[in-house]
Amino acid sequence: MPNNGKPVNGQENPSFFDLIDQMPPPPVLELDGKHGPRRLARLRAAWQESWEEGGFFYQRWEAVFQARHGSWHEVASWIKAAALFGGLSLIVMMLDAAGDIASATLKGLSAVPAANAGDGSGLWDTVDHPVRLFLADQAAHLAVTPAALYAFWQLTGLLGLVGGFFGNAGARIAWLLFGIGSLAMIWSAAPAGGRAAATGLAALMWALASIFALRGLTLRPIVHNHPPQYQFNPALHLHATLPAPAGDDDFGDETDNVRPLQR
């Protein structure tokens, strides 16, 4: 008899179709030479039999119920295969959706009209204006609009700040690269007379924002003290022989009275 999956409670696990073949024909008369009522009755009887104790679907349900309390190695093979197939399908769907979202975002950024570069007045504009000028100058040599570059620059900083706050290592690396690149762009595009001030102001702003982006990061090495797995207990054992007392020859040879002394 073919088996499907692992036996439950030491019993064989017949398939649902084997149960249909083993079911006795019900007392249903043929109508006009058609076997439909008889087949439907056998199918219904096999369905009810499979849900009884020791049946096909009963054992499958028991395997699912026991999987909640067991480890991965104790789970039935068909449950593992179904879980892996479902997980891979979900990953493929998420990657496909992420690709569509990224494509739509890039198209939207390319279609955004050029943003106003501003006049460079104000504390924030002192830092933001050189970045806009640098990106606009570089976009003239690239197949992308200045607005798209500026929007991508802002998006990178936002994701690095939020992801770094939640402790994501990749987001923190992106935040560090965002800050270094921003300082380089400001130093390159800022006026010569105020280049140092604009770059220093940008560095201070980046350092203040790093309080949130690099929250919990420490440069102190982490030392893990693990107790030894094996404990060695030295012990000294002394073995000595005691001579037999005089006059005890009747009780045997001296070698019979030799007793080890252990400390």
N, C-alpha and C positions, 0 to 999 in steps of 0.2 A: 504494500500500500504506500503510495507516495506521501511524503511528509512535507509540510510547509512550515518553516521556522523551527524553533526549538521545542522539544516536548515540555509540557507543563505538568509538574508534579509526577514526573516519571511516566507519563502516559503519552502514547503516540498522538500525533496531531493530524488527523485526516483533513483533507481539503473539502471545500463545500461541494464540489462536483462529485467527489467520491460518495458523499452522503446522499446525493440525489440518486446515484446508481444503486446504492444499497437499500434505499427505501422500497418496501414492498408496494406493488401497485395497489392503489386504493380501489375500493369497490365502486367504480364509476363506469357506467355503461357508455359505450361509444354511440355517438349520435351521427347517423348518416356517414359512417366510416371516417369520422374526424377524431383525431387523438388530442385535440386541444384541451378538453376538460380534464382528461387523465394527466396530461403533462402539467397543467396548472395546479392540480391537486398534489402531484408529486413535488413540485417546486415549493408549494406552501408548506408541505410536511417537512421537507428538507430545511427550509428556513426556520421553522420552529425547533427542529432538532438541533440545528447549529447553535441556537442560543441557550440550550439547556446545558447543564454542568458537564464539562468535558467536550462540548461541541466546538466547532471551528471558530465562530465568532465569539463565543464565550471565552475561549482561551486567548483570542486576540485582545479582548477587552481586559482580561486579567493581566496580560503582559503590559498594556498601557497603564493600568492602575499601579502595577508594581514598579514601573519605570520612574514614577515620581519619588519613590523612596530608595531607590537603588543607585549605584554608581554607573558610570558610562560603560564599564566593562560588563556589568550585569544586565544591561538592556538588550532586548532581542535585536537580532541583526536587521530585521525589516524596519524596526523603529529607527535605528541608526541611519539606514539608507534613506528613509523618508525625511529625517531631519536634515541630513546633508543635502539632499536634493532641494528641499525647501529653502535652506540657507543660501545655497548657490543661486537659486532662482531670484531670491530677494536681493542678493548682491548685484546680479546682472541688471535687475530693474532699477536699482538705485544708481548704478553707474550710467545707465542709459538716460535716466532723468537728470542726473547731474550734468551730462554732456549737453542735453537740450537746454538746460538753464544757463550753462556757461556760454553756449553759442548765442542764445537770445540776449544775454548781458553784453557780450562783446558787440553785437550788432547795435544794441541800444546806445552803447557808449560812442560808437563811431557815428551815429546819427545825431548826437547831441550837438547843438550849435556851439561855436566858440564862446567860451565864457569871458566876461570882462576881466581884464588883467588888473584893474584897479589902479589907483594912483600911488600906492605905496605908503599912504599915511596911516597912522595908527600902529599900535603895538603888534597886533597880529599880521597886519599887512606888511610890516617890515620884514617878517619872516616869509610870508606867503607870496609876496610880490616877486622876489627873486626866483622862487620855484616856478611860478607861472612863466616868467620870462625865459628861463632855461628850457622848460619843456616846449614852449612855443618855438624857440630857436632850433631845437633838435627835431621837432615834428616836421619842419620844413624839408628835412632830408629823409623823412620816413613816410611810408604809406599809411599814416594814421593822423587823426586830427589832434590838435593840442588839447581840446576838451577831453578826448578819450584818455590821453596820457595823464592829465590832471585827475580825472575821475579814478583811474586805476591807482594812482599814487595815494589818493585819499582812502580808497578801499583797502589797500594793503596796510596802511597805518591803522585803520579801524579794526581789521581782523587781527592784526598783531597785538593791539591793545586789549581787545576782548579775550582772545584766545590765551594770551599771556596771563591775564588776570585769573583764569581758571586753571593755570598750571600746564598748559600744553607746550611741550618743548619746541615743536616746529613753529608755533606762533611766536614764541620768544625769539627764536632765531630770525624770523621774518621782521620782528620789531627792531632788533639790533641792526639788521641790514637797512631797514627803512630809515632809521635815525642817521646812520653813517652816510647813506646816499643823500638824504636831505641836507645834511651839513655840507657835503661836497657841492651840491647844486647851489646852495646859498652862497658859499664862498666864491663860486665861479661867476654867478650872475649879479651879485650885489655890487653897488657902486664902490669904486676903489677907496673913497674916503671913509666910508662906513662899513667896509667889508668885515673887519674884525668885530665890530659891535653887533652887526646882524648875525654873524655866525655864533658869537658867544651867547646872544640872546636865544637863538634857536637851540643851542646846546643846553641852556638852562631849562627851557620849556620841555625838551626831550627828557631831561633828567627828572623833572617833576612828574611827567607822565609815566616814566619808568617805575615810579613808586607803585603804581597799580599794575603795570604790565609785568614787572618782575617780582611780584608779591610772593614772599616765601622763599626766594632764591638766596642761598647762602654759599659763601666760598670756603666755609670751614669744612674740612674733611669729616666724613661720617665714619666712625669707628664702631664696628660690630664685635662685641665680646661674646663669644660662644663658649659655653662650658665644655671641657674635654669630654669626649665620648667614652673614653676608658679611664678609669681611676686605678692608679697603681698604689697598692698598699704593701710596702716592704715589711717582711716579717723574718725574724731570725729563729731558726730551729736548731737546737743542740741535742745531739744524741750521745748518751753516755751509758756505760754498763756498770752495774753495781755488783760487787763480789758477793757471793753467798756467805752468810754468817757461818762461823765455825760450829761444828757439831751437828750440822743439818745434812750429813751425807745420806741419811736414811730416806730423805725425801727426793733424791734424784741427783743427777749430775749438776755441776755448777752452771753448766750452760742452760739448764732449765730455768734457773732463777735470774737470768739476765733480762732486765726490763729496760726499754728505752725511756729516757727522760726527755721530755719535750717541753720547751718553753715558748 
